[in-house]
Amino acid sequence: MKIIMIGWYKPQIGGGSHVIQNIVHQLKDSHEIYVINMEEKGLPYLGHWNDNGVEVFQERIYSNLYSSIQTMFQTTKRAILLKRKIKPDIYHVHSPFFAGIGFLDRKTPMVLTMHGYPSLETVAMGRIRPDSVQFNLIRKLEIESAKRADAVIAVGKDIYRWITTCLEIDPSKVFYLPNGVDSYKFVRIHKNTNTDEIMGFPLIGYIKGLSKVNGPDIAVHSMKHVVRYYPYAKLVLIGDGPMKSELKSLVQHLKLEKNVLFIGRVTHEEIPFYLSTIDVLIVPSRSETAGLTMLEGMASKKVVIVSSVGGLKETWLDSGGKTIIMFRKEDPVDLADKISYVLENRKLQRKLSHNARKYVVYKRSWEVYAEKLLDIYEYAIRSRKGKGI
């Protein structure tokens, strides 16, 4: 099968890039894959290059203005040129902004993955108003892209409900397929290192960007309560972002300078090492679709404590509450209680970590994901043929 994949890719390091890299890794040995992505300011521009047998076409961003329009225009232009050369069997686009080719080429099947809510997220970031012309244009693009797609993938159940209700897309062509995790990448470190025994104090890990939606402030506030019972406990903040200065001020205000460590941004290749050093991983997000950090912690046989939102809650429910601990969202006191409860219960730690690893390997590995994705591709191809276009 010849697949044109349009979305984020190397050298980008965000969640979307991580997903596509893993899809490509799973499919490239038995399928012919071509990737189209966009340049990102501050990162190297690679142009047309070969990534271990996969042709990658990175398109230029010429201005910071109207980047979304540039993204659609540039990726569509490249897809047209590539279509003439290779005659693809299917397009897999990872945002409505990458779906332009689907409107110009209506004969080739197209799968659209919705990793989030583009229109709502743009409002949440303060870039547009919900009653603006821009919002209505993005919403129109979401609807028309999903209608054009032969199959739509929702990475979370909340996103699935949003697609089928708010966008009014036929549920028969919408598939819930949560993102996976590279279980092999973490297998070498799941010896269950316990720094509490080795170093004399517990380490609580936070591995996400330092932005409001990820809840690092909730993590810091929780430490005010944790240290009452574990005065030498350390919160390790691994990541960078716009809240860094605010968080440092908060740490000083709460007099937690000895209990909170700022590591900064690390590469994805370094994450297994940091996971191996902590005792508990917390994911205090205010909103979360896929929960990659949670899955990586589970794959590493770490105790993971998550907030009751989105994909985090979905995983807790799907595993019957036997793999991770959940706390009330935006409640640092409840988070602190859960951290303390886990730290004092070694038997529970062993049980959760064992169940978590097993769940990830058998239900959320990229191998399992790839099998389901190929079934969706086949559905999309049959659907397009059935329409006789």
VENBEL-V264965 format. One record per backbone hydrogen bond with DSSP energy under -1.0 kcal/mol. NH is the residue of the N-H (numbers start at 1). CO is the residue of the C=O. E is the energy in kcal/mol with one decimal. If there is no record, write none. Layout:
<<NH,CO,E> <NH,CO,E>>
//
This chain:
<<3,32,-3.0> <4,90,-2.2> <5,34,-3.4> <6,92,-2.5> <7,36,-2.3> <12,9,-2.3> <18,14,-2.1> <19,15,-2.2> <20,16,-2.2> <21,17,-2.6> <22,18,-1.7> <23,19,-2.2> <24,20,-2.8> <25,21,-2.2> <26,22,-1.9> <27,23,-1.9> <28,24,-2.4> <30,27,-1.2> <31,27,-1.4> <32,1,-2.2> <34,3,-2.7> <35,55,-2.6> <36,5,-2.8> <37,57,-2.2> <39,59,-2.8> <43,40,-2.2> <49,56,-2.3> <51,54,-3.2> <56,49,-3.1> <57,35,-3.0> <58,47,-2.2> <59,37,-3.0> <70,66,-2.2> <71,67,-2.5> <72,68,-2.1> <73,69,-2.6> <74,70,-3.2> <75,71,-2.2> <76,72,-1.8> <77,73,-2.3> <78,74,-2.1> <79,75,-2.2> <80,76,-2.2> <81,77,-1.9> <82,78,-2.5> <83,79,-2.5> <84,80,-1.8> <86,82,-2.7> <87,83,-2.0> <89,2,-2.3> <90,2,-1.4> <91,109,-2.3> <92,4,-2.7> <93,111,-2.7> <94,6,-2.0> <98,95,-1.9> <99,96,-1.4> <102,99,-1.4> <103,100,-1.4> <105,101,-2.8> <111,91,-2.8> <112,151,-2.3> <113,93,-2.7> <114,153,-3.3> <121,117,-3.1> <122,118,-1.9> <123,119,-1.5> <124,120,-2.4> <125,121,-1.8> <126,123,-1.8> <127,122,-1.8> <132,129,-1.7> <136,132,-1.8> <137,133,-2.2> <138,134,-2.4> <139,135,-2.8> <140,136,-2.2> <141,137,-2.2> <142,138,-2.5> <143,139,-2.3> <144,140,-2.7> <145,141,-2.5> <146,142,-2.0> <147,143,-2.2> <148,144,-2.4> <149,145,-2.0> <150,110,-2.6> <151,110,-1.1> <152,173,-2.7> <153,112,-3.1> <154,175,-3.2> <155,114,-1.5> <160,156,-2.1> <161,157,-2.4> <162,158,-2.1> <163,159,-2.5> <164,160,-2.2> <165,161,-1.8> <167,162,-1.9> <169,163,-1.8> <173,170,-1.8> <174,171,-1.4> <175,152,-3.2> <177,154,-2.4> <181,364,-1.6> <183,181,-1.5> <189,186,-1.3> <190,187,-1.1> <198,194,-1.7> <199,195,-3.1> <204,234,-3.2> <205,280,-3.5> <206,236,-2.3> <210,240,-1.8> <211,209,-1.7> <214,211,-1.3> <215,212,-1.4> <219,215,-1.5> <220,216,-2.2> <221,217,-2.5> <222,218,-2.0> <223,219,-1.1> <225,222,-1.1> <226,222,-2.0> <227,223,-2.3> <229,226,-1.7> <230,226,-2.5> <233,230,-2.1> <234,202,-2.2> <235,259,-3.5> <236,204,-3.1> <237,261,-3.2> <238,206,-3.3> <243,210,-2.7> <244,241,-1.6> <247,243,-2.9> <248,244,-2.2> <249,245,-2.0> <250,246,-2.1> <251,247,-2.6> <252,248,-1.9> <253,249,-2.5> <254,250,-2.3> <256,251,-2.8> <259,256,-2.0> <260,256,-1.2> <261,235,-3.2> <263,237,-2.7> <270,267,-1.1> <274,270,-1.7> <275,271,-2.7> <276,272,-1.7> <279,203,-2.6> <280,203,-1.6> <281,303,-2.9> <282,205,-2.9> <283,305,-2.8> <286,213,-3.2> <287,213,-1.2> <295,291,-2.1> <296,292,-2.4> <297,293,-2.1> <298,294,-2.3> <299,295,-2.6> <300,296,-1.3> <301,298,-1.7> <302,297,-2.3> <305,281,-2.8> <306,325,-2.9> <307,283,-1.8> <308,327,-1.2> <309,307,-2.0> <311,288,-2.1> <312,309,-1.2> <313,309,-1.9> <314,310,-2.0> <315,311,-1.8> <316,312,-1.9> <317,313,-2.5> <318,314,-2.8> <319,315,-2.0> <320,317,-1.5> <321,316,-2.8> <322,319,-1.2> <325,304,-2.6> <327,306,-2.6> <331,328,-1.4> <335,331,-2.1> <336,332,-2.4> <337,333,-2.3> <338,334,-2.2> <339,335,-2.5> <340,336,-2.6> <341,337,-2.4> <342,338,-2.2> <343,339,-2.5> <344,340,-1.6> <345,342,-1.3> <349,345,-1.8> <350,346,-2.2> <351,347,-2.0> <352,348,-2.8> <353,349,-2.5> <354,350,-2.0> <355,351,-2.3> <356,352,-2.6> <357,353,-2.0> <358,354,-1.9> <359,355,-2.4> <360,356,-2.3> <361,357,-2.3> <362,358,-2.1> <363,359,-2.1> <364,360,-1.6> <366,181,-1.1> <369,365,-2.1> <370,366,-2.7> <371,367,-1.6> <372,368,-1.7> <373,369,-2.5> <374,370,-2.3> <375,371,-1.3> <376,372,-1.6> <377,373,-2.4> <378,374,-2.3> <379,375,-2.0> <380,376,-2.6> <381,377,-2.4> <382,378,-2.5> <383,379,-2.6> <384,380,-2.3> <385,381,-2.1> <386,382,-2.3> <387,383,-1.1> <388,385,-1.2> <389,384,-1.1>>
//
